[in-house]
Amino acid sequence: MERQQEDVGFQDFLDKEICRQQGEIQRQAMVYREGAKLRLLDGYTVILVDDGIATGSTCLASIHSLRRLGINRLIAAIPLGTAQTNKYIRTLVNHLDVLHIPEPFVAVGAHYHYFPQLEDQQVVQLLRTAHEHIPDHTTGSFITG
């Protein structure tokens, strides 16, 4: 009986956390895209950069999202990660470069001297700058927004 209550409590927690995370994903998509639709990347080679891979959950989500956009090639560039996760990520991308596999691997942030979280405004500015340098295959010009 006690075990069933624990399972129900954990499932309730898990359901709430999934809902919270989905809400955060939707919020970030609205803020970061500034209302623009996500465009297909047919034929592009994309370099996915992650600050480090521990469990790989955010990197995996990015890989799966990018694959749905029709990219031609996916290269992952990771400064550090765990051997086990890197092995799995390697099966999902065309090429993986990992600079360091620390032992023991405690957490991504533990391997940086300075590891601040970016604010939404910083992310939006970085995306605007990157967007200016993505060529538009339909016109041969660069996308300006």
NUGUKOL-837547 format. One record per residue: residue in one letter; y, x, z of N, C-alpha, C in turn. Coordinates in steps of 0.1 Angstrom, whole numbers, plus 2048, in hexadecimal, padded with zeros to 3 digits. Atoms other than C-alpha are relative to their C-alpha. Example, Ala and Ser with C-alpha at 12.3 -4.5 7.8 and 13.67 -1.06 7.14 Angstrom:
2
A 7F4 809 800 7D3 87B 84E 80C 809 800
S 7F5 7F7 800 7F5 889 847 80B 7F8 808
REM end
This chain:
145
M 7F4 808 800 800 800 800 80D 809 800
E 7F5 7F7 7FF 818 81C 80A 802 807 7F3
R 800 7F9 80C 810 82F 7EA 806 7F7 7F5
Q 7FB 809 80A 818 810 7D4 80F 7FE 802
Q 7F1 802 7FE 83A 80C 7E5 807 80D 7FC
E 7FA 7F4 805 841 831 7DE 801 800 7F1
D 800 801 80E 838 82C 7BA 80A 7F7 7FB
V 7F6 809 804 84E 80E 7B7 80E 805 802
G 7F3 7FA 7FD 86B 820 7C8 803 80B 7F6
F 7FD 7F5 80A 867 83E 7B0 803 7FA 7F3
Q 7FE 807 80D 864 827 792 80E 7FA 7FF
D 7F3 806 7FF 884 815 79D 80B 80B 7FE
F 7F7 7F5 801 896 836 7A1 800 805 7F1
L 801 7FB 80E 889 842 77F 807 7F7 7F6
D 7FA 80A 809 894 822 76D 80F 801 801
K 7F1 7FF 7FE 8B7 825 77C 805 80D 7FA
E 7FB 7F4 805 8BA 849 773 800 800 7F0
I 800 802 80E 8AF 842 74F 80C 7F8 7FB
C 7F5 808 803 8C9 827 74D 80D 808 801
R 7F4 7F8 7FE 8E4 83E 75B 801 80A 7F5
Q 800 7F5 80A 8DB 85A 743 803 7FA 7F2
Q 7FD 807 80D 8DB 842 725 80F 7FC 7FF
G 7F2 804 800 8FD 836 72F 809 80C 7FE
E 7F8 7F4 801 90A 85A 732 7FF 805 7F1
I 802 7FC 80E 8FC 862 70F 809 7F8 7F7
Q 7F7 809 808 90F 844 701 80E 803 802
R 7F2 7FC 7FD 92F 84E 713 804 80D 7F9
Q 7FD 7F4 806 92D 871 706 801 7FF 7F1
A 7FF 802 80F 926 866 6E2 80D 7FA 7FC
M 7F3 806 803 945 850 6E3 80B 80A 801
V 7F5 7F6 7FD 95B 86B 6F2 800 80B 7F6
Y 801 7F3 808 94E 889 6DE 802 7FD 7F1
R 7FE 803 80F 94D 877 6BC 80D 7FA 7FD
E 7F3 806 801 96E 867 6C2 800 7F4 7F6
G 802 80C 808 961 847 6B2 7FA 802 7F2
A 806 7FD 80D 954 858 693 7F1 7FE 800
K 80F 802 801 931 850 686 7FA 80E 7FF
L 808 7F4 801 917 86B 688 7FC 800 7F1
R 803 800 80E 912 877 665 7F3 808 7FE
L 80D 7F9 803 8F2 883 654 803 80F 7FC
L 7FE 7F2 803 8EE 8A8 650 7F5 805 7F6
D 80A 7FD 80A 8D7 8A8 632 803 80D 7FA
G 7FF 7F3 807 8D1 8CB 625 806 80B 809
Y 7F9 7F6 7F8 8E3 8DD 641 7F6 808 808
T 806 7F8 7F7 8D6 8FA 655 808 7FF 80D
V 7F9 801 7F3 8DF 8F4 67A 7FB 80A 809
I 803 7F7 7F5 8E1 90E 695 803 7F9 80D
L 7FF 806 7F3 8DB 8FE 6B6 801 80A 80B
V 7FE 7F6 7F6 8E9 912 6D3 7FF 7F8 80E
D 801 805 7F3 8DF 90A 6F7 803 80B 80A
D 7FD 7F6 7F6 8EB 91C 716 7F4 806 807
G 80D 7FB 7FA 8C7 921 721 7F6 7F4 801
I 80B 80A 800 8A6 90F 722 7F8 802 80D
A 809 800 7F4 895 907 743 7F4 7F6 7FD
T 80A 80A 804 882 8E6 73E 800 7FD 7F1
G 7FE 802 80F 88F 8E3 71A 804 7F2 7FD
S 7FD 80E 803 898 8BE 71E 80C 7FE 7F7
T 7F4 803 809 8BB 8C0 70F 7FE 807 7F3
C 802 7FA 80D 8B0 8D8 6F4 7F7 7F8 7F8
L 809 808 808 893 8C2 6EA 807 7F3 7FB
A 7F8 80C 804 8AA 8A3 6E9 809 804 7F4
S 7F8 7FB 80C 8C1 8B7 6D2 7F8 802 7F4
I 809 7FE 80B 8A5 8C2 6BC 7FC 7F3 7F9
H 804 80D 806 898 89F 6B7 80B 7F8 7FA
S 7F4 807 806 8BB 891 6B1 804 806 7F3
L 7FC 7F9 80C 8C3 8AC 697 7F6 7FD 7F5
R 80A 803 80A 8A2 8A6 685 802 7F3 7F9
R 7FD 80E 806 8AB 881 680 80C 800 7F7
L 7F4 7FF 808 8CB 88C 66F 7FD 806 7F2
G 804 7FB 80D 8B8 89B 651 804 80F 7FE
I 7FD 7F2 802 8BF 8C0 657 7F5 807 7F8
N 80A 7F8 807 8AE 8D9 641 7F9 80A 808
R 806 7F6 7F7 8A9 8F5 65A 807 7FF 80E
L 7FB 800 7F2 8AD 8F7 680 7FD 80E 806
I 801 7F4 7F9 8B3 918 691 805 7FE 80E
A 7FC 802 7F2 8B5 919 6B7 803 80E 805
A 7FB 7F4 7FA 8C9 935 6C8 802 7FE 80F
I 800 803 7F2 8C3 937 6ED 801 80E 807
P 7FF 7F3 7F8 8CF 953 705 7F5 802 809
L 80B 7FE 7F7 8B3 94D 71E 7F8 7F4 801
G 809 80C 7FE 896 937 725 7F3 805 806
T 80D 7FD 7FB 873 935 733 7F6 802 7F5
A 80A 7FD 80B 855 942 71F 7F9 7F4 7FC
Q 807 80C 804 843 921 720 808 7F7 7F8
T 7F7 809 807 860 90C 715 803 806 7F2
N 7FD 7FA 80D 869 925 6FA 7F5 7FF 7F6
K 80C 801 809 846 924 6EC 7FF 7F2 7FA
Y 800 80E 806 848 8FE 6E8 80C 7FE 7F7
I 7F4 802 808 86C 8FE 6DA 7FD 807 7F2
R 803 7F8 80C 860 918 6C0 7F8 7F7 7F6
T 808 808 809 848 8FE 6B2 809 7F5 7F9
L 7F8 80B 804 865 8E5 6AC 80C 804 7F7
V 7F5 7FB 808 87E 8FB 69A 7FB 80A 7F5
N 804 7F7 80B 87E 911 67B 801 80F 805
H 7FF 7F3 7FB 889 92F 68F 806 7FF 80E
L 7FB 7FF 7F3 88F 937 6B4 803 80E 804
D 7FD 7F3 7FA 8A2 954 6C3 804 7FE 80E
V 7FE 800 7F2 8A1 959 6E8 803 80E 804
L 7FC 7F3 7FC 8B3 977 6F6 7F9 806 80C
H 805 7FB 7F3 8A4 979 719 7F7 7F5 806
I 809 809 7F9 886 96A 72B 7FF 806 80E
P 800 7FA 7F2 88E 972 750 7F3 7FB 808
E 80B 803 7F6 872 974 76A 805 804 80D
P 803 80E 801 875 962 780 80C 7F8 7FA
F 7F6 809 805 888 946 76F 803 7F6 80A
V 7FC 809 7F5 89B 934 78A 807 7F3 7FA
A 7F9 80A 806 8B4 91F 777 809 807 7F6
V 7F8 7FA 80A 8CA 924 758 80D 806 806
G 7F4 7FB 7FA 8EA 927 76D 7FF 80C 808
A 802 7F5 7F8 8DB 941 783 801 80D 7F9
H 800 7F4 809 8DB 95A 766 80E 803 7FA
Y 7F3 7FF 805 900 957 75F 809 805 80C
H 7F6 7FD 7F6 91D 967 773 80A 7F5 802
Y 7F7 80B 800 933 94A 76A 7FA 7F4 7F8
F 807 80B 807 924 928 760 806 7F2 803
P 7F9 80D 7FD 93E 90C 761 7FB 7F5 7F6
Q 803 80B 808 937 8EA 753 80C 7FC 7F8
L 7F5 804 808 94D 8DF 736 804 7F2 803
E 7FA 80D 7FF 964 8C2 739 800 7F9 7F3
D 800 807 80C 964 8A7 71F 80B 804 7F6
Q 7F5 7FC 809 986 8B2 711 7FD 80D 7F9
Q 803 7F3 806 979 8D5 70C 7F5 7FE 7F5
V 80B 803 80A 95A 8C8 6F9 806 7FA 7F4
V 7F9 807 80B 970 8B1 6E3 807 80B 7F8
Q 7F9 7F5 807 986 8CF 6DA 7F7 809 7F8
L 809 7F7 807 969 8E5 6D1 7F9 7F9 7F4
L 805 808 80B 95A 8C9 6BC 80A 7FE 7F4
R 7F5 801 80B 97B 8C4 6A9 801 80D 7F8
T 7FF 7F3 806 97D 8E9 6A2 7F3 802 7F7
A 80D 7FE 808 958 8EA 696 800 7F7 7F4
H 800 80A 80B 95D 8CB 681 809 804 7F4
E 7F7 7FC 80B 979 8DB 66D 7F9 80B 7F7
H 807 7F5 807 960 8F6 662 7F3 7FB 7F9
I 80C 805 807 944 8DF 655 803 7FB 7F2
P 7FD 804 80D 944 8DC 630 7FA 7F2 7FD
D 804 80D 804 941 8B9 621 7F9 801 7F3
H 808 7FE 80C 925 8BA 607 805 7F7 7F5
T 7FC 809 80A 933 89C 5F5 80C 804 7F8
T 7F3 7FC 806 955 8AB 5ED 801 80F 7FE
G 7FF 7F2 801 94F 8D0 5F1 80B 806 808
S 7F5 7FC 7F7 96C 8D1 609 7FC 800 80E
F 803 801 7F2 96D 8D5 62E 804 7F3 806
I 7FD 80D 7FA 96D 8B6 644 80C 803 80A
T 7F4 7FE 7F8 98E 8B2 655 801 7F5 80B
G 7FF 80A 7F6 987 894 66B 800 7F3 7FC
REM end
